[in-house]
Amino acid sequence: MQLRPRRLGLLSAVLAILILSGVFIYHHRLAVYTASLSSRPFNIGLVGNIVALEPGEVGNHEEILLASAAYEGLVRYDEKSGKIKPLLARKWKYSKDKKTLTLVLDTGIRFSNGKKLSAADVKASWEANFAQGKDWSSLANLFLPVRGGFERIEGHTQDISGIQIIDNHTIKISFEQPNTTFLYMLTNPVFWVYDTAADPAKGAVPGTGPFMIKENKDNKQIIMVPNATYHGEKPRLYALSARIYDDADTALADYRQGKLDYLDQIPEGEIKAIRQDPVLKKRFIYKPLLYTYNLGFNISRAPYDNNYSLRRALNYAIDRKAITEKLLGGSYRPLKGVLPAGINGFDSNMRGYSLDLEKARQLMEEAGYPEGKGLGPLVIAYDNNPGNQAVMEALSDQLGQIGVRIQLQPMDWDYYRKQVGRMEMSCFRIGWQADYPDADSFLYNMYHSERIGISNYHSYNNPQLDSVLSAIRRKDTDSEERIQLLRRAENILVDDAPALFLFQKMAAKLVGEGVNNLNVDSMEMIDWTRIELFKPAQQTMENTKTASNK
């Protein structure tokens, strides 16, 4: 049947009205959906304890992660390139001898209260952060390289002479010895900047970050809103709302109910199931962190002193993969040596240590303890919690295969930390998280003889290694020569085995369905400016579009 022109025109008009109506409904619902996104916060679930958020007082991961939304340092770490990039400082230059570093601040940067940033604010922040710091060993590792840092640590002076204000936007740092690694150190929270002149009684101290703290409900619920004066890319989120949970199971239950856009910690026992879940595995973030889990040997104490073969034998006796898969649920991965994957200088081809019982038994004979004969029980001290207890029992069983008897010595956390610091234990659990994203944090701080009694809890003293580690700090950070020196240092340590190298921690996080551009780096940090909330809109709009076309 052919349509007459009049009927055809009428039908065309009706179709046009229906299409326009559908488009109107589609855009109306899109506007409503977008409005809802622009008026609700990004909901974060953290598991742990929040005590403080000021840069000088933050200590644990949860505090540092939240504080990073409000406070910044002079530079930032770009994981993709492995290089240091500008942040509050727009440029910098080392002297030829690498003993001074001059940084020029970007002009026009303001704190969230509107005050302009100056070099005096930077120095004041660093001095205040030092005074407020909780972790003495980290403070020492970060400030000892600076001229006058030792005198300040010893309490002989009230400021650090090696930090100088050149003009309103220029600051100069002088070192006791050449130190190109210091650029990486500047990413640590102790070097983040805030307005020290602000009155804390009036609320959170102002920073220069993309967000500012609006409300803190007893450190259990923290609301942050965009900083209107922010100098960088403006945040795409309306606000951040962080809830602090006492346990990961409760947090995961809330995530499953859609109450969280980001869950920072997952129960170890749930990781395997989440990785296999067809929906959740697409929202799962799983990657290596710059964090290691080892047993340290005190090289100045028997039976580890002057017994290279014993230390190596213990390393060959451990099935790391079995422990990480059966006991740790994938929250860690095997570690072959000192350096974790993801850090500069890491050598994926290094043989390192893996299970080899034949080699372990041979080395036990060389050590003078065939099948463990003549060797008394080895005491392993550790901070007591269910996870550590299970790992220590597994290590004890595995070492028994080469005739080594183990005596476990669990301790409460505070007492354990003091004993490690006093170096009064011969074998002890040591978890080491990088203070800054450079291999120097693991190599120099843990094993250089200058750090004995500070962060070298192994009493390890090797002049050959000291020479290599000092040479590393004289080389440009992006030079191939420096990479080779880092690998040489690790090879020396792996061969000498001042520790039982065990595991590297894995990040295990969940993001919500409507989250885009949320990335966690190897320091477990997030770029808060890039996160978007919009993905579910696609499904909602498609449904609207389909309904309007029916």
Phi and psi in degrees as a GROMACS rama.xvg file:
@    title "Ramachandran Plot"
@    xaxis  label "Phi"
@    yaxis  label "Psi"
@TYPE xy
-95.1266  137.813  GLN-2
-82.9599  136.921  LEU-3
-74.7531  154.776  ARG-4
-53.6905  -39.0203  PRO-5
-66.1481  -44.6737  ARG-6
-66.0227  -37.2277  ARG-7
-63.2688  -40.4472  LEU-8
-66.1448  -40.894  GLY-9
-64.044  -42.7707  LEU-10
-64.0614  -39.7263  LEU-11
-62.9226  -39.354  SER-12
-65.5934  -43.1443  ALA-13
-62.5281  -43.4934  VAL-14
-62.6947  -39.37  LEU-15
-63.2675  -41.1109  ALA-16
-63.4987  -43.9659  ILE-17
-62.9282  -42.77  LEU-18
-64.1923  -45.0324  ILE-19
-63.313  -38.0948  LEU-20
-62.9816  -42.6572  SER-21
-63.6264  -43.1862  GLY-22
-62.3041  -41.177  VAL-23
-61.6865  -47.248  PHE-24
-61.3692  -43.3658  ILE-25
-57.7906  -51.1434  TYR-26
-70.7282  -32.5736  HIS-27
-63.9216  -46.5969  HIS-28
-67.2373  -36.6033  ARG-29
-60.5634  -43.1113  LEU-30
-63.5118  -42.8532  ALA-31
-62.1094  -44.3772  VAL-32
-63.317  -46.3844  TYR-33
-62.0915  -39.8236  THR-34
-61.714  -38.8619  ALA-35
-65.6189  -35.1333  SER-36
-67.6399  -37.4307  LEU-37
-82.0581  3.71194  SER-38
-129.414  11.4555  SER-39
-124.869  148.969  ARG-40
-78.7339  163.509  PRO-41
-84.6503  116.12  PHE-42
-90.7863  120.936  ASN-43
-112.868  135.569  ILE-44
-112.031  115.926  GLY-45
-114.016  144.139  LEU-46
-115.486  120.397  VAL-47
149.868  -135.653  GLY-48
-145.857  129.565  ASN-49
-109.34  123.385  ILE-50
-111.665  -42.5739  VAL-51
-148.661  156.946  ALA-52
-124.773  -1.19655  LEU-53
-72.8125  142.464  GLU-54
-50.7595  -40.4051  PRO-55
-74.6658  -14.5279  GLY-56
-110.29  -11.6971  GLU-57
-66.78  143.373  VAL-58
-132.248  -45.4593  GLY-59
-96.7394  173.781  ASN-60
-60.0276  -42.6306  HIS-61
-62.1118  -42.2858  GLU-62
-65.3902  -45.2177  GLU-63
-64.4321  -41.5333  ILE-64
-61.5951  -47.4953  LEU-65
-67.4106  -43.0478  LEU-66
-61.6447  -29.2426  ALA-67
-65.9076  -16.1241  SER-68
-79.2706  -21.4558  ALA-69
-110.299  -22.0878  ALA-70
-128.871  150.238  TYR-71
-136.683  161.911  GLU-72
-105.824  -173.173  GLY-73
-74.5345  -27.1575  LEU-74
-135.414  168.56  VAL-75
-134.857  158.37  ARG-76
-96.3568  126.678  TYR-77
-102.608  105.773  ASP-78
-64.6519  -35.5278  GLU-79
-59.7201  -43.4256  LYS-80
-94.3824  -17.0264  SER-81
74.4148  16.0011  GLY-82
-115.181  165.364  LYS-83
-89.0404  133.78  ILE-84
-120.082  159.252  LYS-85
-65.5539  150.534  PRO-86
-139.899  -90.7217  LEU-87
-79.3853  -27.5324  LEU-88
-94.2908  134.893  ALA-89
-92.0095  -20.5112  ARG-90
-160.306  164.791  LYS-91
-156.077  163.672  TRP-92
-154.379  134.081  LYS-93
-89.7776  150.829  TYR-94
-71.9482  165.912  SER-95
-60.1715  -35.531  LYS-96
-86.9416  3.00226  ASP-97
63.1525  22.7877  LYS-98
-103.573  -3.59499  LYS-99
-138.099  146.905  THR-100
-130.957  122.68  LEU-101
-110.63  126.723  THR-102
-119.549  135.928  LEU-103
-109.579  123.956  VAL-104
-74.9296  150.266  LEU-105
-69.992  138.225  ASP-106
-83.2204  151.965  THR-107
87.3241  -0.142521  GLY-108
-76.4775  135.987  ILE-109
-124.64  151.686  ARG-110
-72.9999  167.908  PHE-111
-65.3662  -15.3765  SER-112
-91.0471  4.12968  ASN-113
96.5415  -12.2822  GLY-114
-71.0226  137.143  LYS-115
-73.4274  141.28  LYS-116
-76.9082  137.185  LEU-117
-133.196  167.844  SER-118
-62.3072  -32.0379  ALA-119
-63.7404  -35.536  ALA-120
-65.3711  -37.9454  ASP-121
-63.1816  -51.0151  VAL-122
-62.2124  -42.2008  LYS-123
-62.2652  -40.2416  ALA-124
-64.0858  -46.0856  SER-125
-63.1693  -41.7622  TRP-126
-64.0497  -42.7119  GLU-127
-66.8567  -41.1373  ALA-128
-62.248  -39.9227  ASN-129
-61.8133  -44.3651  PHE-130
-65.9546  -31.4008  ALA-131
-92.6267  -10.9725  GLN-132
-56.4958  145.418  GLY-133
-98.8585  -34.6099  LYS-134
-97.5099  100.798  ASP-135
-62.9319  -41.1865  TRP-136
-64.599  -39.7409  SER-137
-65.8008  -43.4849  SER-138
-58.4365  -44.0914  LEU-139
-62.4644  -45.6023  ALA-140
-62.5262  -32.5903  ASN-141
-85.6357  -32.6998  LEU-142
-102.058  -20.985  PHE-143
-59.5579  -34.9672  LEU-144
-63.8247  -22.5318  PRO-145
-80.9112  137.509  VAL-146
-59.257  128.974  ARG-147
89.5051  -4.97218  GLY-148
-65.4604  -40.4188  GLY-149
-63.5959  -44.2193  PHE-150
-62.4556  -36.6958  GLU-151
-69.8063  -40.8089  ARG-152
-63.1895  -38.7234  ILE-153
-76.7582  -8.08581  GLU-154
83.1459  15.2457  GLY-155
-80.677  -20.7024  HIS-156
-134.973  164.998  THR-157
-99.3178  -9.53096  GLN-158
-141.692  173.993  ASP-159
-103.434  112.749  ILE-160
-63.9611  -25.5918  SER-161
-78.96  -1.27274  GLY-162
-104.954  109.796  ILE-163
-120.247  139.919  GLN-164
-91.533  117.747  ILE-165
-87.2102  -46.7668  ILE-166
-153.776  -169.73  ASP-167
-60.8689  -23.4169  ASN-168
-127.093  15.0853  HIS-169
-131.229  132.635  THR-170
-129.85  141.289  ILE-171
-122.871  133.787  LYS-172
-117.075  127.031  ILE-173
-108.681  139.167  SER-174
-111.969  154.279  PHE-175
-68.488  -37.4335  GLU-176
-135.88  160.125  GLN-177
-51.6204  138.067  PRO-178
-153.736  85.8835  ASN-179
-77.0595  -15.9756  THR-180
-70.2453  -16.4568  THR-181
-61.0981  -27.3391  PHE-182
-59.071  -39.1497  LEU-183
-69.7652  -36.4781  TYR-184
-61.1389  -31.3277  MET-185
-65.5633  -10.242  LEU-186
-81.4237  -12.8972  THR-187
-67.2057  145.499  ASN-188
-55.2605  -24.9909  PRO-189
-65.6868  -16.426  VAL-190
-105.553  9.38455  PHE-191
-74.2338  157.945  TRP-192
-117.161  143.134  VAL-193
-150.281  170.169  TYR-194
-81.8598  97.3956  ASP-195
-69.5886  -15.9001  THR-196
-82.7573  -11.9054  ALA-197
-70.8927  150.343  ALA-198
-85.4461  112.597  ASP-199
-60.5549  -22.6417  PRO-200
-67.2747  -18.4563  ALA-201
-93.158  7.2315  LYS-202
126.554  -175.229  GLY-203
-58.5528  139.71  ALA-204
-65.4343  139.08  VAL-205
-67.4845  139.27  PRO-206
-120.683  -168.48  GLY-207
-111.757  5.10893  THR-208
-72.519  175.131  GLY-209
-69.179  -19.1755  PRO-210
-126.698  164.731  PHE-211
-137.322  150.346  MET-212
-76.4314  120.338  ILE-213
-97.0167  -38.5588  LYS-214
-149.864  137.849  GLU-215
-132.715  108.477  ASN-216
-95.3473  88.7424  LYS-217
55.2716  34.1821  ASP-218
58.4548  22.5496  ASN-219
-113.46  -26.4013  LYS-220
-139.83  117.301  GLN-221
-122.791  125.478  ILE-222
-108.294  131.588  ILE-223
-127.589  139.437  MET-224
-121.682  158.334  VAL-225
-57.8415  143.895  PRO-226
-86.103  111.551  ASN-227
-64.1769  -20.7837  ALA-228
-97.073  9.2989  THR-229
-59.6171  137.159  TYR-230
-84.5429  -18.8206  HIS-231
-101.822  -156.853  GLY-232
-62.8129  129.5  GLU-233
-68.7622  140.629  LYS-234
-59.9811  146.23  PRO-235
-96.4591  0.0377759  ARG-236
-102.303  148.151  LEU-237
-68.8176  -40.0449  TYR-238
-169.782  165.564  ALA-239
-112.067  134.341  LEU-240
-127.672  109.07  SER-241
-105.091  125.42  ALA-242
-106.284  134.258  ARG-243
-101.32  119.363  ILE-244
-100.596  150.66  TYR-245
-81.1134  -25.4338  ASP-246
-144.308  152.034  ASP-247
-72.0546  -27.6435  ALA-248
-64.7382  -43.726  ASP-249
-64.6916  -40.5148  THR-250
-62.7928  -42.7339  ALA-251
-65.0733  -37.3253  LEU-252
-61.6058  -41.0923  ALA-253
-66.7922  -37.8448  ASP-254
-61.3901  -45.1552  TYR-255
-62.0891  -27.5341  ARG-256
-86.4291  3.8262  GLN-257
80.9464  16.6437  GLY-258
-86.2177  -11.7709  LYS-259
-126.267  139.689  LEU-260
-91.899  -18.2363  ASP-261
-151.695  127.922  TYR-262
-115.006  119.073  LEU-263
-83.6843  -19.8892  ASP-264
-141.979  135.067  GLN-265
-116.042  139.685  ILE-266
-55.8295  136.079  PRO-267
-54.7565  -37.3634  GLU-268
-70.2126  -10.1778  GLY-269
-101.328  -11.2662  GLU-270
-61.4146  -45.9941  ILE-271
-61.1558  -43.7069  LYS-272
-65.5422  -39.4224  ALA-273
-65.7271  -38.4981  ILE-274
-66.7933  -21.5337  ARG-275
-99.4642  -10.8756  GLN-276
-72.1662  125.619  ASP-277
-61.0931  -26.9883  PRO-278
-92.7375  -52.61  VAL-279
-66.8082  -30.472  LEU-280
-63.7863  -23.0955  LYS-281
-76.9478  -17.6716  LYS-282
-108.432  8.46244  ARG-283
-93.4724  129.849  PHE-284
-103.678  122.67  ILE-285
-142.24  110.839  TYR-286
-158.048  157.573  LYS-287
-69.3272  142.643  PRO-288
-109.832  160.14  LEU-289
-83.3853  69.3314  LEU-290
-150.036  125.983  TYR-291
-120.529  156.338  THR-292
-130.171  112.436  TYR-293
-135.124  173.504  ASN-294
-107.805  124.41  LEU-295
-91.5788  141.801  GLY-296
-103.475  133.985  PHE-297
-84.701  106.19  ASN-298
-68.8608  -13.2441  ILE-299
-90.3057  -1.28549  SER-300
-119.46  147.106  ARG-301
-69.2893  148.498  ALA-302
-93.8102  11.4485  PRO-303
-86.258  -20.6349  TYR-304
-68.5327  133.966  ASP-305
55.2818  28.1746  ASN-306
-133.372  74.8811  ASN-307
-59.3464  -39.5224  TYR-308
-66.6118  -38.0613  SER-309
-63.6555  -45.3874  LEU-310
-62.8492  -39.6139  ARG-311
-70.5173  -38.3377  ARG-312
-59.1284  -43.1364  ALA-313
-62.5195  -37.1152  LEU-314
-66.6571  -36.0829  ASN-315
-78.1248  -11.7301  TYR-316
-88.379  -2.85658  ALA-317
-103.674  130.919  ILE-318
-94.6365  87.6422  ASP-319
-64.7661  -38.9953  ARG-320
-62.742  -40.1765  LYS-321
-62.4803  -40.1127  ALA-322
-69.5132  -43.9885  ILE-323
-65.9038  -34.8009  THR-324
-83.4234  -41.2229  GLU-325
-87.3686  -32.9585  LYS-326
-106.446  -35.4103  LEU-327
-101.649  0.284912  LEU-328
60.9066  21.5132  GLY-329
87.0182  6.34291  GLY-330
-77.2219  -11.0683  SER-331
-134.895  164.382  TYR-332
-130.166  157.463  ARG-333
-60.9809  145.06  PRO-334
-118.436  127.899  LEU-335
-91.871  -21.2157  LYS-336
-152.792  -144.661  GLY-337
-81.6656  -46.5044  VAL-338
-87.845  134.493  LEU-339
-79.6455  152.857  PRO-340
-60.7885  143.317  ALA-341
101.551  -6.52335  GLY-342
-106.433  152.334  ILE-343
-62.0602  139.534  ASN-344
92.0947  -11.0358  GLY-345
-63.1328  132.355  PHE-346
-113.194  103.65  ASP-347
-67.657  -17.2064  SER-348
-92.8927  -2.89048  ASN-349
-65.5031  132.986  MET-350
-69.7478  -47.0971  ARG-351
56.8716  -146.608  GLY-352
-113.887  138.638  TYR-353
-149.75  173.506  SER-354
-61.9867  123.589  LEU-355
-154.707  85.9007  ASP-356
-64.8707  -34.8076  LEU-357
-62.6452  -45.3025  GLU-358
-64.4707  -40.4034  LYS-359
-61.9191  -43.3714  ALA-360
-67.4096  -36.9262  ARG-361
-62.6685  -43.3988  GLN-362
-68.7009  -31.9104  LEU-363
-62.583  -38.1  MET-364
-65.1752  -45.38  GLU-365
-61.6271  -30.9403  GLU-366
-76.1168  -11.773  ALA-367
95.5084  13.404  GLY-368
-129.883  65.8192  TYR-369
-59.8988  126.353  PRO-370
53.9676  26.4823  GLU-371
83.1482  0.432275  GLY-372
-66.0224  133.187  LYS-373
87.5216  -6.68329  GLY-374
-101.517  119.276  LEU-375
-69.6533  171.396  GLY-376
-58.9081  134.343  PRO-377
-87.0972  125.777  LEU-378
-88.9303  125.043  VAL-379
-112.365  117.448  ILE-380
-96.9365  143.146  ALA-381
-160.149  157.433  TYR-382
-75.9471  129.242  ASP-383
-82.3952  118.276  ASN-384
-154.594  162.982  ASN-385
-55.7992  -38.6119  PRO-386
-64.9651  -49.353  GLY-387
-62.9464  -39.6411  ASN-388
-59.4312  -45.0533  GLN-389
-63.5854  -41.303  ALA-390
-64.6825  -44.6735  VAL-391
-64.4252  -37.556  MET-392
-65.99  -38.7031  GLU-393
-66.1312  -42.5071  ALA-394
-61.5489  -41.4985  LEU-395
-60.3861  -44.1959  SER-396
-63.3687  -43.8342  ASP-397
-68.2874  -40.6037  GLN-398
-67.3901  -25.634  LEU-399
-62.295  -22.4835  GLY-400
-68.5313  -18.8361  GLN-401
-110.567  17.8382  ILE-402
85.9219  10.1558  GLY-403
-90.9216  125.307  VAL-404
-94.3581  142.542  ARG-405
-122.772  138.531  ILE-406
-115.216  115.211  GLN-407
-82.8892  138.521  LEU-408
-132.006  80.7374  GLN-409
-72.7934  147.619  PRO-410
-140.244  155.487  MET-411
-71.6111  155.923  ASP-412
-57.065  -49.3756  TRP-413
-62.3566  -44.8872  ASP-414
-66.0976  -40.4929  TYR-415
-60.0403  -46.4025  TYR-416
-58.6533  -42.396  ARG-417
-63.482  -41.7324  LYS-418
-67.0327  -39.0446  GLN-419
-62.3065  -45.7607  VAL-420
-61.1313  -32.5132  GLY-421
-82.4435  -7.26667  ARG-422
54.9312  44.3683  MET-423
-101.338  8.10784  GLU-424
-116.914  145.242  MET-425
-85.2226  -30.4697  SER-426
-143.335  130.909  CYS-427
-151.211  149.337  PHE-428
-73.4849  137.282  ARG-429
-137.817  117.994  ILE-430
-99.3875  127.531  GLY-431
-125.829  114.552  TRP-432
-103.958  133.373  GLN-433
-56.5532  132.113  ALA-434
-75.6971  -20.8894  ASP-435
-156.789  155.184  TYR-436
-80.8177  61.1521  PRO-437
-146.197  145.826  ASP-438
-58.7443  -24.7512  ALA-439
-54.7323  -32.5694  ASP-440
-63.4924  -32.5389  SER-441
-87.529  -37.664  PHE-442
-83.3523  -58.6457  LEU-443
-68.304  -50.3037  TYR-444
-67.3141  -33.2545  ASN-445
-90.0458  -23.0021  MET-446
-132.442  -8.81518  TYR-447
-71.3541  139.879  HIS-448
-63.4966  -24.8439  SER-449
-64.2398  -20.2905  GLU-450
-98.7088  7.72502  ARG-451
-62.2809  128.299  ILE-452
87.9114  -6.91183  GLY-453
-111.674  -60.6693  ILE-454
-142.127  -5.52837  SER-455
-91.1466  83.9414  ASN-456
-81.3562  -3.05972  TYR-457
-87.2389  -6.42734  HIS-458
56.5259  33.1531  SER-459
-81.5881  127.256  TYR-460
-136.278  106.227  ASN-461
-135.831  102.422  ASN-462
-55.0194  -35.908  PRO-463
-63.0148  -45.384  GLN-464
-65.4047  -43.6942  LEU-465
-53.9647  -42.5128  ASP-466
-63.5546  -41.9869  SER-467
-67.8575  -43.5701  VAL-468
-64.7483  -37.5729  LEU-469
-68.5  -36.2385  SER-470
-65.3482  -35.4072  ALA-471
-58.582  -40.084  ILE-472
-73.1893  -7.75716  ARG-473
-96.0183  -10.3131  ARG-474
-94.9312  148.099  LYS-475
-58.7959  139.549  ASP-476
-65.1452  -22.4623  THR-477
-101.82  13.1363  ASP-478
-85.6401  146.103  SER-479
-65.42  -33.2755  GLU-480
-60.7807  -38.7243  GLU-481
-66.0694  -41.7066  ARG-482
-59.0305  -43.5562  ILE-483
-65.9321  -35.7359  GLN-484
-68.0372  -38.5339  LEU-485
-60.4648  -43.3412  LEU-486
-69.0161  -34.887  ARG-487
-64.497  -42.3704  ARG-488
-61.4557  -43.7249  ALA-489
-64.8826  -39.5589  GLU-490
-62.2073  -37.8736  ASN-491
-61.409  -44.7671  ILE-492
-70.2318  -41.6862  LEU-493
-62.5944  -41.2899  VAL-494
-66.0387  -38.5082  ASP-495
-83.7508  -22.6323  ASP-496
52.1149  62.7822  ALA-497
-77.8169  4.12197  PRO-498
-149.778  160.376  ALA-499
-94.3206  99.3158  LEU-500
-73.8987  127.299  PHE-501
-123.12  -69.9867  LEU-502
-138.303  158.722  PHE-503
-118.387  132.878  GLN-504
-73.0002  145.661  LYS-505
-110.735  139.44  MET-506
-75.3794  132.043  ALA-507
-134.441  101.045  ALA-508
-129.114  161.218  LYS-509
-127.982  136.666  LEU-510
-111.411  154.407  VAL-511
-74.3442  165.408  GLY-512
-60.684  -34.7133  GLU-513
-93.7189  23.034  GLY-514
-108.313  135.937  VAL-515
-134.007  150.795  ASN-516
64.8384  30.7661  ASN-517
-99.5439  114.552  LEU-518
-124.076  138.128  ASN-519
-108.049  126.16  VAL-520
-89.505  -179.56  ASP-521
-70.8506  -11.8952  SER-522
-93.0856  5.31554  MET-523
68.134  32.0101  GLU-524
-106.783  159.847  MET-525
-128.506  139.8  ILE-526
-85.8701  101.788  ASP-527
-69.7876  -17.7705  TRP-528
-78.0013  -20.1962  THR-529
-92.7962  -15.0478  ARG-530
-68.6016  137.866  ILE-531
-127.955  151.061  GLU-532
-116.791  104.543  LEU-533
-162.401  -13.2305  PHE-534
-56.6343  -46.7395  LYS-535
-59.5499  -19.5244  PRO-536
-59.6957  -31.5871  ALA-537
-61.2679  -46.3787  GLN-538
-66.0853  -45.1449  GLN-539
-59.4075  -44.5293  THR-540
-70.2716  -35.9143  MET-541
-64.6142  -41.478  GLU-542
-62.2649  -41.6995  ASN-543
-63.999  -42.667  THR-544
-63.5354  -43.8269  LYS-545
-64.047  -44.1201  THR-546
-62.6131  -38.5891  ALA-547
-72.4911  -20.199  SER-548
-93.8606  -4.11883  ASN-549
